[in-house]
Amino acid sequence: MTLRFPAALPRDAAETGGAPLGALPEWDLSDLYTAQDAPELTRDLDWLKEECAGFAADYEGKLADLDSAGMLECIIRYERIDVVAGRIMSFAGLRYYQHTTDAGRAKFMSDMQDRITTYTTGLVFFSLEFNRIPDDRYAAVFDGSPELARYKPVFDRMRAMKPYQLSDELEKFLHDQSVVGASAWNKLFDETIAGMSFEVDGDSLGIEATLNLLTDPDRSRREAGARALAEAFGEKLPLFARVHNTLAKEKEISDRWRKLPTPQMGRHLANHVEPEVVEALRNAVVAAYPRLSHRYYALKAKWLGLETLQVWDRNAPLPMEQTKTFGWDEARQVVTDAYAGFDPRMAELAEPFFTDGWIDAGVKEGKAPGAFAHPTVVDVHPYVMLNYLGKPRDVMTLAHELGHGVHQRLAAGQGEFLSSTPLTLAETASVFGEMLTFRKMLAEAKDDKAKKVLLAGKVEDMINTVVRQIAFYDFECKLHDARREGELTPDDINALWMSVQAESLGPVFEYMDGYETFWAYIPHFVHSPFYVYAYAFGDGLVNALYAVYEDGTPGFQEKYFDMLKAGGSKHHKELLAPFGLDASDPAFWDKGLGMIEGLIDELEAMEE
């Protein structure tokens, strides 16, 4: 039983700004449940308890003997359990992320997690027993029914874990123990971050507002924000180090018992991507650091009139940039028009997010930082969370998360098991939506100065998505490798962080005292180890995909919609083949990185 929440973790960039924005939407969660004491919720919990027990009684010890019709009925029942459990946890989780410091919401989510874990412990047998079905029997059963055969990709992926599964008793123990394991440490991290305050010039700010200062036009305000972050992270550093030490050790123990060859292997299996493909991506990006981030930040230092950049200059606005605040209605129009310009169906799929309470946009006390799109379950709809404060980057974040939402709506037709897309492909529609929005804004730029600002902003976003995320991936690899040798002190983790930052950002940067602690607030490291390379994978994939679109490939829109509708039913090779692309070819990544390099070329040409 897999409870997916959140589907897409909060993005690292929380660089947003503030001004009058108009009425910002809030979630209407009533499509899930009307309240935590709703009779429908009680009914579903009662049904789930009974059905889990009934499923185990009907099928435990019998899977290998089922014929095609019996296996289909079994899978449909299991899928329905997944839907009901997913609906409950989506409701509990979304309420929690609206206000993570609310004790009642935190208790409700914990209670729901405890109850569902208890109910579903009896289902642990399913994947274990399924993986013991002999290969010839497995093939014969699934080939015996077209309706059953469509589920085969799901169970092929599940059987990829076959060499790494433990005994039934141990798997049940780990399932039961999970609520006081990683999930408990995740909650501690979330509640700590949401409850932190940062003192800046006499004001006490939350993390979103403080991160926002890193994009302030006033350099002294940027510095004040960075130093406030460093001071507060430093005070909490022992706690953050404990969280990372514990989670990394827990993962090492689990991986060792499962005989997984590397800390990353579990993520690769979940993403249905070969380790060598990820390694090719990582190597291509690292080799491109001098051509991308090093070159761009040298340009930025020149624009800012500085010999060297401090870390608080990384996301500084350009001196020629006019402060522009997008009200909510304007942001909605920009993104909707960009989507409609590609295909009217894209805008139609996005419309209910704005009109039906599917977006929670405002910055509020205790709300989780960043942004995400959560698909809930296939018989409801996705929900998008933002922390919207009106900067151009916020418009791009809206375009990004709506891309997830459109993708999730289209993939829902595959059903609960097949709709979920591996993380490596989950960023496809989101990054493509950003690109559509960027290209529209660039085409409408009123002069070269405005065009330069847009180009530079897009390059920075791409560097944050590709270079920064691969640096994050390298940091995680180093952290997990080092933890295998023993407990890591905060200074040990700080040193690992700085080793990848210096390499990725380049020689133009200097690093203030305290920047070595900035690993502490990145949620991906805590919630989903090695998640981050999916951002770089998605950006590189979309850059290559967009190049095919710009070439005027006939029928591109239909092929694109077919790819999104496929959800998790196809491997990346099969999905990309209609576009003439192959992610397993190392040259594929150079093609995607070449698009970023081309934008930097344009910026350099504008200097001449």
ZARO-890577 format. One record per residue (C-alpha): x negated, y negated, z. Coordinates in pm, 1 decimal, decimal comma. Example, Ala and Ser with C-alpha at 12.3 -4.5 7.8 and 13.67 -1.06 7.14 Angstrom:
BEGIN
<<-1230,0; 450,0; 780,0>>
<<-1367,0; 106,0; 714,0>>
% end
This chain:
BEGIN
<<0,0; 0,0; 0,0>>
<<-152,3; -331,3; -107,7>>
<<-15,4; -658,7; 27,6>>
<<-146,9; -935,2; -194,4>>
<<-167,3; -1267,2; -14,8>>
<<-276,9; -1518,3; -113,8>>
<<-296,0; -1421,7; -479,1>>
<<-535,0; -1699,9; -561,4>>
<<-740,5; -1840,0; -279,7>>
<<-770,6; -2213,3; -216,5>>
<<-1017,6; -2359,2; -463,0>>
<<-1341,6; -2497,8; -325,5>>
<<-1291,9; -2848,6; -465,9>>
<<-1070,7; -3053,2; -237,5>>
<<-1194,0; -3380,6; -382,2>>
<<-877,0; -3584,9; -401,8>>
<<-774,2; -3941,8; -336,4>>
<<-480,0; -4132,2; -197,3>>
<<-226,9; -4400,3; -303,9>>
<<151,2; -4433,8; -341,1>>
<<239,3; -4120,1; -533,5>>
<<619,1; -4101,8; -534,8>>
<<821,1; -3822,1; -383,5>>
<<609,8; -3508,8; -356,1>>
<<789,3; -3172,9; -376,3>>
<<803,3; -2918,7; -97,9>>
<<867,2; -2548,5; -114,7>>
<<1216,7; -2407,8; -98,7>>
<<1146,4; -2057,3; 27,8>>
<<1511,1; -1953,5; 29,9>>
<<1460,5; -1742,3; -281,8>>
<<1259,0; -1518,2; -49,5>>
<<1451,4; -1563,8; 277,8>>
<<1640,3; -1854,7; 428,4>>
<<1476,1; -1828,0; 771,3>>
<<1261,8; -1600,0; 984,4>>
<<1577,6; -1472,2; 1154,7>>
<<1776,8; -1433,4; 830,7>>
<<1996,2; -1120,9; 828,9>>
<<1852,9; -1028,5; 487,6>>
<<1504,2; -1015,2; 640,5>>
<<1625,5; -791,4; 923,0>>
<<1797,6; -570,0; 666,1>>
<<1480,2; -540,8; 457,0>>
<<1264,7; -457,7; 758,2>>
<<1507,8; -186,5; 862,1>>
<<1519,0; -49,0; 505,7>>
<<1139,5; -55,3; 480,5>>
<<1095,5; 139,0; 803,6>>
<<1344,2; 402,4; 695,2>>
<<1224,9; 427,1; 336,0>>
<<856,3; 459,1; 429,5>>
<<940,3; 747,8; 661,5>>
<<1165,3; 905,4; 398,7>>
<<904,4; 868,5; 124,9>>
<<639,1; 1038,1; 335,1>>
<<877,6; 1321,4; 426,2>>
<<971,8; 1374,0; 60,4>>
<<627,5; 1359,5; -98,9>>
<<339,2; 1419,5; 141,6>>
<<159,9; 1738,0; 39,3>>
<<368,9; 1769,0; -278,7>>
<<229,8; 1520,4; -532,3>>
<<23,6; 1774,2; -725,0>>
<<335,0; 1987,0; -784,8>>
<<552,9; 1710,7; -933,9>>
<<648,6; 1725,1; -1299,6>>
<<672,6; 1410,2; -1511,9>>
<<1030,3; 1328,7; -1409,9>>
<<954,1; 1387,0; -1042,0>>
<<637,7; 1175,7; -1057,8>>
<<826,2; 889,6; -1226,0>>
<<1090,5; 890,8; -952,0>>
<<815,5; 897,9; -688,0>>
<<632,2; 599,8; -840,2>>
<<951,4; 395,3; -878,6>>
<<1032,5; 451,6; -509,5>>
<<677,3; 356,7; -408,2>>
<<692,6; 46,1; -625,3>>
<<1018,0; -60,0; -457,8>>
<<852,8; -29,3; -116,8>>
<<572,6; -252,2; -246,4>>
<<825,8; -512,7; -363,1>>
<<1011,7; -530,5; -31,9>>
<<693,1; -540,3; 177,2>>
<<548,2; -801,5; -59,6>>
<<857,0; -1019,7; -32,2>>
<<839,0; -1017,0; 349,6>>
<<467,2; -1094,8; 360,8>>
<<499,8; -1364,7; 93,5>>
<<761,9; -1541,7; 302,3>>
<<560,0; -1510,6; 622,8>>
<<235,5; -1610,4; 451,9>>
<<370,8; -1911,6; 263,9>>
<<533,4; -2049,2; 580,7>>
<<202,7; -2001,3; 762,0>>
<<-3,7; -2178,6; 496,6>>
<<231,3; -2478,3; 515,0>>
<<130,7; -2527,6; 878,6>>
<<-149,1; -2297,1; 993,3>>
<<-177,0; -2461,2; 1334,9>>
<<188,6; -2391,3; 1421,8>>
<<183,6; -2115,8; 1682,7>>
<<531,5; -1992,2; 1591,5>>
<<445,8; -1948,2; 1226,5>>
<<117,5; -1778,1; 1310,4>>
<<297,0; -1539,9; 1548,1>>
<<565,3; -1462,7; 1290,6>>
<<307,2; -1375,7; 1024,7>>
<<114,8; -1157,5; 1269,2>>
<<431,9; -981,5; 1378,8>>
<<534,8; -912,3; 1018,8>>
<<187,1; -788,1; 934,9>>
<<187,7; -559,2; 1239,6>>
<<529,3; -413,1; 1161,1>>
<<457,2; -354,3; 794,0>>
<<119,7; -200,7; 872,9>>
<<290,8; 34,4; 1117,9>>
<<564,9; 127,8; 872,1>>
<<324,1; 187,0; 583,4>>
<<63,6; 386,9; 773,6>>
<<254,3; 699,6; 673,4>>
<<199,3; 611,0; 306,5>>
<<-179,5; 621,6; 321,5>>
<<-156,6; 980,9; 200,9>>
<<-30,1; 864,6; -137,5>>
<<-350,6; 734,5; -296,1>>
<<-565,6; 997,0; -125,2>>
<<-351,9; 1287,9; -232,7>>
<<-296,5; 1138,6; -577,4>>
<<-670,4; 1117,8; -632,4>>
<<-703,4; 1488,0; -550,9>>
<<-475,0; 1589,0; -839,0>>
<<-698,3; 1774,3; -1091,2>>
<<-779,2; 1573,4; -1401,5>>
<<-608,1; 1813,4; -1640,7>>
<<-291,1; 1818,8; -1430,8>>
<<-297,6; 1438,5; -1400,7>>
<<-328,4; 1396,9; -1778,2>>
<<-54,3; 1648,5; -1851,4>>
<<196,5; 1488,1; -1613,2>>
<<140,8; 1133,6; -1742,1>>
<<138,5; 1239,8; -2106,5>>
<<471,0; 1414,7; -2053,1>>
<<679,4; 1096,6; -2028,9>>
<<647,9; 762,4; -2213,9>>
<<808,3; 586,5; -1915,2>>
<<549,0; 736,8; -1684,8>>
<<259,1; 679,5; -1924,7>>
<<297,8; 300,7; -1897,5>>
<<191,5; 326,8; -1530,8>>
<<-128,2; 511,8; -1618,7>>
<<-358,8; 204,5; -1614,5>>
<<-263,5; 144,0; -1250,5>>
<<-345,9; 496,3; -1146,6>>
<<-658,5; 513,6; -1363,3>>
<<-786,9; 218,8; -1160,5>>
<<-682,5; 387,6; -837,1>>
<<-863,0; 705,9; -936,8>>
<<-1177,4; 502,5; -998,2>>
<<-1197,3; 484,7; -617,1>>
<<-1179,9; 865,0; -594,8>>
<<-1553,9; 913,8; -533,3>>
<<-1540,9; 660,6; -249,9>>
<<-1234,2; 760,9; -49,2>>
<<-1257,8; 899,9; 300,9>>
<<-1062,2; 1172,0; 475,6>>
<<-690,7; 1120,7; 521,9>>
<<-733,9; 1072,2; 895,6>>
<<-1005,8; 810,6; 856,4>>
<<-809,8; 621,7; 590,3>>
<<-506,3; 610,7; 818,8>>
<<-723,0; 484,3; 1103,3>>
<<-867,0; 205,9; 886,6>>
<<-519,1; 111,8; 769,4>>
<<-390,0; 85,9; 1127,4>>
<<-700,6; -94,6; 1248,1>>
<<-691,1; -358,3; 971,9>>
<<-465,6; -597,4; 1163,1>>
<<-735,4; -648,1; 1427,5>>
<<-1019,1; -631,4; 1178,0>>
<<-1075,4; -854,1; 877,0>>
<<-727,2; -1006,7; 880,6>>
<<-771,1; -1124,6; 1239,5>>
<<-1105,5; -1287,4; 1158,0>>
<<-948,9; -1446,5; 849,2>>
<<-679,9; -1604,2; 1066,4>>
<<-936,7; -1727,9; 1316,3>>
<<-1126,6; -1893,4; 1031,6>>
<<-812,8; -2051,9; 880,0>>
<<-688,3; -2185,5; 1212,1>>
<<-1032,1; -2320,7; 1304,0>>
<<-1072,2; -2505,8; 973,1>>
<<-717,0; -2644,2; 978,1>>
<<-757,1; -2761,2; 1338,0>>
<<-1091,3; -2937,8; 1291,7>>
<<-1122,3; -3316,8; 1303,9>>
<<-1401,5; -3525,5; 1152,5>>
<<-1494,8; -3864,1; 1293,7>>
<<-1558,6; -4125,3; 1022,8>>
<<-1602,2; -4493,5; 1113,6>>
<<-1375,6; -4461,3; 1413,7>>
<<-1109,5; -4258,9; 1235,9>>
<<-1032,8; -3894,3; 1305,6>>
<<-965,7; -3716,0; 976,2>>
<<-869,2; -3363,4; 870,5>>
<<-1082,4; -3160,4; 635,1>>
<<-892,0; -3258,5; 317,3>>
<<-924,5; -3630,5; 383,9>>
<<-1291,1; -3593,1; 478,6>>
<<-1377,9; -3391,9; 168,9>>
<<-1192,6; -3659,5; -27,0>>
<<-1449,9; -3914,1; 88,3>>
<<-1714,5; -3730,1; -116,5>>
<<-1553,2; -3884,3; -427,6>>
<<-1516,8; -4235,4; -285,2>>
<<-1658,1; -4514,9; -509,6>>
<<-1833,6; -4660,5; -201,9>>
<<-2160,2; -4472,0; -152,3>>
<<-2168,8; -4553,2; 218,5>>
<<-1824,4; -4396,2; 260,5>>
<<-1940,7; -4084,8; 76,3>>
<<-2241,2; -4060,4; 305,1>>
<<-2024,4; -4111,7; 612,8>>
<<-1794,8; -3831,2; 499,0>>
<<-2083,9; -3593,6; 431,8>>
<<-2244,7; -3664,0; 767,8>>
<<-1912,1; -3619,6; 949,6>>
<<-1867,7; -3280,6; 781,1>>
<<-2221,3; -3178,6; 874,5>>
<<-2174,9; -3285,0; 1237,0>>
<<-1846,5; -3099,8; 1280,7>>
<<-1967,8; -2786,8; 1099,4>>
<<-2279,7; -2792,5; 1316,6>>
<<-2070,8; -2793,2; 1633,1>>
<<-1873,6; -2490,2; 1514,4>>
<<-2167,9; -2312,9; 1352,2>>
<<-2199,8; -2031,0; 1609,0>>
<<-1833,2; -1942,9; 1554,6>>
<<-1863,1; -1949,7; 1174,1>>
<<-2180,7; -1740,7; 1193,0>>
<<-1998,4; -1490,3; 1413,5>>
<<-1713,3; -1466,0; 1161,6>>
<<-1954,4; -1402,3; 873,3>>
<<-2172,5; -1160,2; 1068,9>>
<<-1871,5; -958,1; 1178,5>>
<<-1702,9; -943,1; 838,8>>
<<-2026,7; -860,8; 656,7>>
<<-2107,9; -586,4; 908,1>>
<<-1754,6; -445,6; 890,2>>
<<-1787,3; -434,0; 512,5>>
<<-2129,3; -269,5; 533,2>>
<<-1993,1; 2,5; 761,2>>
<<-1695,3; 66,5; 534,4>>
<<-1912,3; 65,9; 220,6>>
<<-2162,3; 303,4; 382,8>>
<<-1894,8; 551,0; 482,3>>
<<-1740,9; 530,0; 137,4>>
<<-2084,7; 565,2; -23,5>>
<<-2031,5; 257,4; -239,6>>
<<-2368,1; 185,1; -400,0>>
<<-2362,8; -195,2; -355,0>>
<<-2166,4; -451,3; -151,0>>
<<-2024,5; -585,6; -479,8>>
<<-1902,7; -250,3; -613,1>>
<<-1565,1; -260,6; -439,3>>
<<-1488,7; -597,0; -598,2>>
<<-1598,6; -474,5; -942,3>>
<<-1371,8; -171,0; -911,3>>
<<-1079,4; -387,9; -802,7>>
<<-1145,0; -622,3; -1093,7>>
<<-1171,4; -332,0; -1337,1>>
<<-1496,7; -474,6; -1467,6>>
<<-1827,6; -301,4; -1517,0>>
<<-2117,9; -413,9; -1291,4>>
<<-2337,3; -470,2; -1595,7>>
<<-2083,7; -717,2; -1739,1>>
<<-2092,1; -922,2; -1417,7>>
<<-2470,8; -900,1; -1411,3>>
<<-2486,4; -1026,4; -1771,1>>
<<-2261,6; -1319,6; -1674,8>>
<<-2469,1; -1399,1; -1367,7>>
<<-2799,3; -1383,0; -1555,2>>
<<-2670,1; -1596,5; -1843,6>>
<<-2550,5; -1868,6; -1605,2>>
<<-2868,6; -1871,3; -1394,2>>
<<-3080,6; -1891,3; -1710,0>>
<<-2867,9; -2185,7; -1822,4>>
<<-2908,2; -2389,6; -1500,0>>
<<-3176,7; -2616,5; -1656,6>>
<<-2962,9; -2675,8; -1968,5>>
<<-2645,6; -2739,9; -1771,7>>
<<-2648,6; -2862,2; -1412,0>>
<<-3010,0; -2983,1; -1402,6>>
<<-2965,0; -3184,4; -1723,1>>
<<-2624,3; -3323,3; -1632,6>>
<<-2719,8; -3436,2; -1283,1>>
<<-3028,3; -3610,6; -1422,4>>
<<-2790,6; -3803,8; -1648,4>>
<<-2565,9; -3881,3; -1354,5>>
<<-2856,6; -4016,8; -1149,8>>
<<-2933,8; -4250,3; -1439,2>>
<<-2572,5; -4370,5; -1457,0>>
<<-2570,0; -4433,0; -1082,0>>
<<-2903,0; -4618,0; -1100,7>>
<<-3073,8; -4373,1; -864,8>>
<<-3409,8; -4196,9; -878,5>>
<<-3272,4; -3906,5; -677,9>>
<<-2924,9; -3790,2; -582,7>>
<<-2809,6; -3705,9; -234,1>>
<<-2554,1; -3431,5; -184,0>>
<<-2284,4; -3694,0; -130,2>>
<<-2346,3; -3815,5; -487,6>>
<<-2265,6; -3480,0; -650,7>>
<<-1898,8; -3562,4; -704,0>>
<<-1927,0; -3939,6; -696,4>>
<<-1715,0; -4130,3; -949,3>>
<<-1914,8; -4286,7; -1230,9>>
<<-1985,0; -4661,4; -1206,3>>
<<-1796,2; -4723,7; -1531,6>>
<<-1498,6; -4526,8; -1401,9>>
<<-1185,6; -4725,5; -1335,1>>
<<-1002,1; -4614,4; -1025,2>>
<<-694,8; -4441,2; -1158,4>>
<<-420,5; -4295,6; -945,0>>
<<-163,2; -4069,4; -1102,6>>
<<176,1; -4078,1; -941,5>>
<<348,0; -3742,1; -920,0>>
<<586,3; -3808,9; -1208,6>>
<<299,5; -3922,0; -1430,8>>
<<92,3; -3614,9; -1347,5>>
<<391,3; -3396,4; -1424,4>>
<<435,9; -3565,3; -1762,1>>
<<69,4; -3536,6; -1857,0>>
<<52,4; -3163,9; -1783,5>>
<<393,2; -3083,3; -1930,9>>
<<310,0; -3267,1; -2254,3>>
<<-24,9; -3087,9; -2280,3>>
<<143,1; -2751,9; -2233,1>>
<<418,5; -2834,1; -2482,9>>
<<159,5; -2949,7; -2737,1>>
<<14,9; -2599,2; -2737,0>>
<<352,4; -2423,5; -2738,3>>
<<693,4; -2546,6; -2611,5>>
<<737,3; -2215,8; -2427,5>>
<<450,5; -2308,8; -2195,5>>
<<629,4; -2625,6; -2081,6>>
<<958,8; -2439,1; -2043,3>>
<<794,4; -2179,0; -1820,7>>
<<637,8; -2455,5; -1608,1>>
<<955,7; -2663,6; -1568,7>>
<<1118,7; -2475,0; -1274,7>>
<<808,2; -2530,3; -1063,8>>
<<892,9; -2901,8; -1066,0>>
<<1271,3; -2876,0; -1039,0>>
<<1339,3; -2574,8; -817,0>>
<<1113,7; -2612,9; -513,8>>
<<831,8; -2390,6; -636,5>>
<<555,6; -2646,1; -557,2>>
<<440,8; -2777,8; -219,1>>
<<226,7; -3077,4; -311,0>>
<<175,0; -3312,9; -16,1>>
<<-114,6; -3328,9; 227,1>>
<<20,9; -3252,4; 572,9>>
<<-124,0; -3191,6; 916,9>>
<<-216,6; -2827,2; 963,0>>
<<-157,5; -2736,2; 599,6>>
<<-414,2; -2504,2; 443,0>>
<<-675,1; -2688,9; 233,6>>
<<-718,6; -2657,4; -142,0>>
<<-467,3; -2511,4; -384,8>>
<<-336,2; -2174,4; -496,0>>
<<-61,0; -2000,9; -692,0>>
<<98,1; -1700,9; -523,1>>
<<309,5; -1468,5; -742,2>>
<<519,0; -1330,6; -451,3>>
<<697,6; -1030,9; -612,1>>
<<829,0; -972,9; -961,3>>
<<1196,6; -1013,1; -873,0>>
<<1142,5; -1361,9; -728,3>>
<<891,7; -1613,6; -877,7>>
<<552,7; -1769,2; -799,8>>
<<491,1; -2057,5; -561,9>>
<<217,5; -2319,5; -609,8>>
<<42,0; -2499,6; -324,8>>
<<-145,5; -2825,9; -379,9>>
<<-293,0; -3099,5; -164,5>>
<<-208,7; -3375,5; -411,6>>
<<-350,8; -3724,2; -363,5>>
<<-341,2; -3862,3; -716,1>>
<<-690,5; -3846,5; -863,7>>
<<-752,5; -3724,7; -1219,1>>
<<-899,8; -3405,8; -1069,1>>
<<-568,9; -3348,3; -891,6>>
<<-394,3; -3359,9; -1228,6>>
<<-636,1; -3094,7; -1351,5>>
<<-570,0; -2885,4; -1039,8>>
<<-196,6; -2911,0; -1110,5>>
<<-262,5; -2791,9; -1467,4>>
<<-479,3; -2508,9; -1330,2>>
<<-230,4; -2377,9; -1075,6>>
<<62,6; -2410,4; -1317,1>>
<<-140,7; -2198,0; -1558,0>>
<<-151,8; -1929,9; -1289,1>>
<<221,4; -1970,4; -1237,9>>
<<301,7; -1936,9; -1609,2>>
<<75,4; -1630,7; -1629,8>>
<<243,6; -1473,7; -1328,3>>
<<592,2; -1537,6; -1468,5>>
<<501,9; -1380,5; -1802,9>>
<<329,2; -1079,8; -1643,6>>
<<625,1; -1014,2; -1411,1>>
<<793,4; -823,9; -1693,3>>
<<538,0; -546,0; -1639,8>>
<<681,6; -464,1; -1298,2>>
<<520,5; -486,8; -955,5>>
<<237,9; -240,2; -1014,5>>
<<133,9; -361,0; -1359,4>>
<<188,9; -735,4; -1322,8>>
<<-111,2; -799,0; -1100,2>>
<<-407,5; -911,7; -1308,6>>
<<-767,7; -837,8; -1205,5>>
<<-938,3; -1150,1; -1073,3>>
<<-1168,1; -1166,6; -1374,7>>
<<-864,7; -1218,7; -1599,0>>
<<-645,5; -1397,5; -1343,8>>
<<-821,1; -1727,5; -1418,5>>
<<-752,3; -1709,5; -1792,8>>
<<-427,4; -1906,5; -1814,4>>
<<-525,6; -2145,9; -1535,7>>
<<-851,7; -2254,6; -1696,8>>
<<-684,8; -2261,6; -2039,4>>
<<-415,9; -2491,6; -1895,4>>
<<-687,1; -2721,2; -1763,2>>
<<-854,2; -2726,2; -2103,7>>
<<-528,2; -2816,5; -2279,6>>
<<-473,7; -3101,9; -2035,6>>
<<-831,4; -3225,6; -2069,8>>
<<-819,6; -3220,8; -2450,3>>
<<-493,5; -3416,5; -2450,0>>
<<-633,0; -3681,0; -2214,8>>
<<-954,8; -3701,3; -2419,3>>
<<-763,4; -3748,5; -2746,2>>
<<-566,1; -4033,5; -2590,0>>
<<-870,8; -4208,6; -2436,2>>
<<-852,1; -4578,5; -2524,4>>
<<-1226,0; -4639,4; -2576,4>>
<<-1571,6; -4481,4; -2555,7>>
<<-1604,5; -4573,1; -2189,2>>
<<-1284,7; -4387,1; -2103,4>>
<<-1394,4; -4095,2; -2320,8>>
<<-1729,9; -4082,0; -2144,2>>
<<-1561,9; -4070,2; -1802,6>>
<<-1334,4; -3787,1; -1913,4>>
<<-1620,9; -3590,6; -2068,7>>
<<-1832,7; -3631,9; -1756,9>>
<<-1542,9; -3528,4; -1534,8>>
<<-1484,6; -3216,6; -1739,7>>
<<-1853,1; -3125,5; -1734,1>>
<<-1855,1; -3165,3; -1355,6>>
<<-1549,2; -2943,6; -1323,6>>
<<-1710,8; -2679,9; -1544,4>>
<<-2032,6; -2695,8; -1345,3>>
<<-1829,5; -2656,2; -1025,0>>
<<-1647,0; -2361,4; -1178,4>>
<<-1941,2; -2184,1; -1341,2>>
<<-2274,1; -2294,0; -1192,6>>
<<-2149,3; -2355,3; -838,5>>
<<-1949,4; -2032,3; -823,8>>
<<-2239,6; -1821,1; -949,8>>
<<-2458,6; -1989,0; -686,6>>
<<-2191,3; -1892,0; -434,1>>
<<-2202,8; -1535,0; -568,1>>
<<-2581,2; -1524,7; -526,8>>
<<-2544,3; -1659,0; -171,9>>
<<-2298,3; -1381,5; -88,5>>
<<-2526,0; -1118,9; -241,4>>
<<-2815,7; -1245,8; -30,6>>
<<-2600,5; -1271,2; 282,9>>
<<-2466,8; -916,8; 260,8>>
<<-2810,2; -776,0; 176,5>>
<<-2967,0; -957,4; 471,9>>
<<-2689,7; -851,0; 711,4>>
<<-2766,7; -487,9; 636,3>>
<<-3103,0; -546,4; 804,1>>
<<-2955,6; -694,4; 1122,3>>
<<-2768,2; -981,1; 1286,0>>
<<-2809,5; -1317,0; 1113,5>>
<<-2859,4; -1634,5; 1311,3>>
<<-2696,5; -1957,0; 1191,4>>
<<-3043,2; -2067,9; 1075,3>>
<<-3079,1; -1747,9; 872,3>>
<<-2750,6; -1814,2; 691,5>>
<<-2841,2; -2180,5; 643,3>>
<<-3167,6; -2078,3; 473,2>>
<<-2985,2; -1842,6; 235,3>>
<<-2743,6; -2123,1; 144,9>>
<<-3020,1; -2372,1; 71,1>>
<<-3211,7; -2123,6; -145,0>>
<<-2926,3; -2104,9; -395,4>>
<<-2828,7; -2471,3; -373,2>>
<<-3173,7; -2597,9; -465,1>>
<<-3198,7; -2355,2; -756,1>>
<<-2857,0; -2435,5; -900,0>>
<<-2836,4; -2812,8; -852,8>>
<<-3187,0; -2891,8; -972,6>>
<<-3483,1; -3114,5; -886,8>>
<<-3298,1; -3447,1; -893,6>>
<<-3130,3; -3371,9; -559,1>>
<<-3242,3; -3438,9; -204,8>>
<<-3064,0; -3267,6; 82,6>>
<<-2960,9; -3441,5; 401,9>>
<<-3003,6; -3274,1; 736,5>>
<<-2684,9; -3079,7; 795,5>>
<<-2608,8; -2986,7; 435,6>>
<<-2745,2; -2642,9; 513,3>>
<<-2422,0; -2576,4; 708,0>>
<<-2180,9; -2640,3; 419,1>>
<<-2134,3; -2268,0; 356,0>>
<<-1919,1; -2268,8; 667,6>>
<<-1595,3; -2401,1; 514,6>>
<<-1579,9; -2196,9; 192,0>>
<<-1273,5; -1971,6; 235,6>>
<<-1364,3; -1722,3; -37,4>>
<<-1659,4; -1583,0; 158,4>>
<<-1424,9; -1496,3; 444,6>>
<<-1103,9; -1393,1; 271,1>>
<<-1230,4; -1213,1; -36,5>>
<<-1600,4; -1122,7; -63,2>>
<<-1748,1; -1170,1; -412,5>>
<<-1424,3; -1324,3; -540,2>>
<<-1611,6; -1628,8; -668,7>>
<<-1763,2; -1482,8; -983,9>>
<<-1408,5; -1450,5; -1120,0>>
<<-1400,6; -1829,8; -1161,5>>
<<-1715,1; -1823,6; -1375,6>>
<<-1586,5; -1517,8; -1564,2>>
<<-1257,4; -1694,5; -1634,3>>
<<-1419,8; -2020,5; -1742,1>>
<<-1663,2; -1847,7; -1976,8>>
<<-1385,1; -1633,6; -2118,4>>
<<-1156,7; -1932,9; -2175,5>>
<<-1433,2; -2139,3; -2334,9>>
<<-1484,7; -1861,3; -2587,7>>
<<-1108,2; -1820,8; -2628,3>>
<<-1055,5; -2193,5; -2679,1>>
<<-1322,9; -2198,1; -2947,7>>
<<-1118,8; -1933,9; -3134,0>>
<<-806,9; -2151,9; -3092,1>>
<<-988,2; -2461,5; -3223,2>>
<<-1100,7; -2263,1; -3525,6>>
<<-732,6; -2243,1; -3623,3>>
<<-702,2; -1864,7; -3591,4>>
<<-363,5; -1764,9; -3738,3>>
<<-109,2; -1644,3; -3483,9>>
<<-321,6; -1753,8; -3187,9>>
<<-24,2; -1856,2; -2972,0>>
<<150,9; -1521,1; -3011,1>>
<<-169,8; -1332,5; -2932,7>>
<<-222,3; -1555,5; -2629,5>>
<<128,9; -1493,3; -2496,7>>
<<88,0; -1120,1; -2553,8>>
<<-233,6; -1129,3; -2351,0>>
<<-61,3; -1304,4; -2058,3>>
<<242,1; -1076,2; -2073,2>>
<<12,3; -773,0; -2046,7>>
<<-70,1; -858,1; -1683,4>>
<<-289,2; -578,7; -1549,3>>
<<-181,0; -318,4; -1801,9>>
<<-491,7; -347,1; -2023,0>>
<<-869,9; -361,9; -1983,6>>
<<-1049,3; -684,3; -2074,7>>
<<-1193,0; -521,1; -2388,4>>
<<-844,1; -439,7; -2514,3>>
<<-706,4; -783,8; -2428,4>>
<<-985,5; -974,8; -2602,7>>
<<-1011,2; -754,9; -2912,1>>
<<-730,1; -936,8; -3103,3>>
<<-936,9; -1257,3; -3075,0>>
<<-1257,3; -1091,4; -3196,1>>
<<-1419,3; -1129,4; -2852,1>>
<<-1603,4; -879,8; -2630,0>>
<<-1708,0; -971,4; -2273,2>>
<<-1946,8; -675,9; -2257,7>>
<<-2163,5; -842,4; -2525,3>>
<<-2424,7; -1060,9; -2347,2>>
<<-2396,4; -1312,6; -2632,5>>
<<-2033,5; -1364,8; -2534,3>>
<<-2136,8; -1557,4; -2222,5>>
<<-2384,6; -1771,5; -2412,9>>
<<-2100,1; -1873,2; -2643,2>>
<<-1892,0; -1991,4; -2348,5>>
<<-2184,3; -2170,2; -2184,8>>
<<-2259,5; -2331,7; -2520,1>>
<<-1932,5; -2524,0; -2496,3>>
<<-2047,2; -2686,4; -2169,6>>
<<-2385,1; -2758,0; -2324,8>>
<<-2211,4; -2917,5; -2622,9>>
<<-2019,9; -3156,5; -2396,9>>
<<-2346,9; -3258,5; -2228,3>>
<<-2493,7; -3313,6; -2576,9>>
<<-2204,8; -3551,4; -2648,3>>
<<-2272,5; -3741,8; -2328,5>>
<<-2644,2; -3770,7; -2406,5>>
<<-2561,0; -3893,0; -2757,1>>
<<-2345,1; -4170,0; -2608,3>>
<<-2655,2; -4295,5; -2423,3>>
<<-2842,8; -4358,9; -2749,7>>
% end
